[in-house]
Each structure stands twice: as structure tokens, then as C-alpha cells.
């Protein structure tokens, strides 16, 4: 899962990182290990949004990117 890898190295460089998880993190891996990895990342400051899918990315006048996502459980 490249999203977790990118979030990990960006976080280690001091950048804020947020990961959207559709269903299960690191689906193809042992889930006990996947839980340990995501818990460690959370302790280091990576944010996780569970049950979410990306909807759009908009470039603001400042050059920043604004991402919108949908929580598949709450539809918000």
C-alpha cells in the first residue's frame, strides 16, 4: 500500500500526513501486524480516516491542494 509508505516518509520529514482507508489497512498482510504498523504510525503523528473514499482534489489560489472525501458509513 503505497499510501502508507508515502505517509510514513513524509511524516518522518516533518510534513503532516493523512491516510484515507476504504476498508482494511494493508489488506493483503497479517492483520495483527497491519494493526501494529498503523498504531505506530498514529503515535508518530500520521492521521487516519477510516471508511473513507476520495471525492475530489482542488488547487487553491495559494497553490495548496484541498482534498474532499466521503465517509462511506455516514455519507458525510
C-alpha positions in Angstrom: 0.0 0.0 0.0 1.9 3.0 -1.3 -0.3 5.5 0.6 1.1 4.2 3.9 4.6 4.3 2.7 4.3 7.8 1.4 2.6 8.9 4.6 5.4 7.3 6.7 8.3 9.0 4.9 6.5 12.4 4.6 5.7 12.3 8.3 9.4 11.4 9.1 10.4 14.5 7.1 8.1 16.7 9.3 5.2 17.0 6.9 1.6 16.4 8.1 0.2 13.2 6.6 -3.3 11.8 6.5 -4.3 8.4 5.1 -7.8 7.5 3.8 -8.7 3.9 4.4 -11.6 2.4 2.4 -11.9 -0.8 4.4 -8.9 -2.6 5.9 -5.4 -1.2 6.1 -2.8 -3.4 4.5 -5.4 -5.8 3.3 -3.0 -8.4 1.9 -1.0 -8.6 5.1 -1.4 -10.3 8.5 -4.0 -8.1 10.3 -2.2 -8.2 13.6 0.9 -6.8 12.0 -1.1 -4.3 10.0 -2.7 -3.0 13.2 0.8 -2.7 14.8 2.0 -0.7 11.8 -0.9 1.7 11.7 -0.9 2.2 15.5 2.8 3.0 15.4 2.2 5.5 12.6 -0.6 7.1 14.6 1.7 7.5 17.6 4.2 9.3 15.3 1.5 11.7 14.1 0.0 10.2 10.9 -3.7 10.7 10.8 -6.1 8.0 9.6 -9.7 8.4 8.3 -11.4 5.0 8.2 -14.2 4.0 5.9 -13.4 7.0 3.6 -13.1 7.4 -0.2 -11.6 10.3 -2.1 -14.1 12.5 -3.9 -12.1 15.4 -5.3 -8.9 17.4 -5.2 -8.9 21.2 -5.8 -6.0 23.5 -6.3 -6.5 26.7 -4.3 -5.3 30.2 -5.3 -2.5 29.8 -2.7 -1.2 26.8 -4.6 -2.3 24.4 -1.8 -4.4 21.4 -2.6 -7.8 20.8 -0.9 -8.9 17.2 -0.8 -12.5 16.2 -0.2 -13.6 12.7 0.9 -16.7 10.8 1.8 -17.2 8.6 4.8 -18.9 5.6 3.5 -20.7 4.9 6.8 -22.1 8.4 7.5 -22.2 9.6 3.9 -20.6 12.9 5.1 
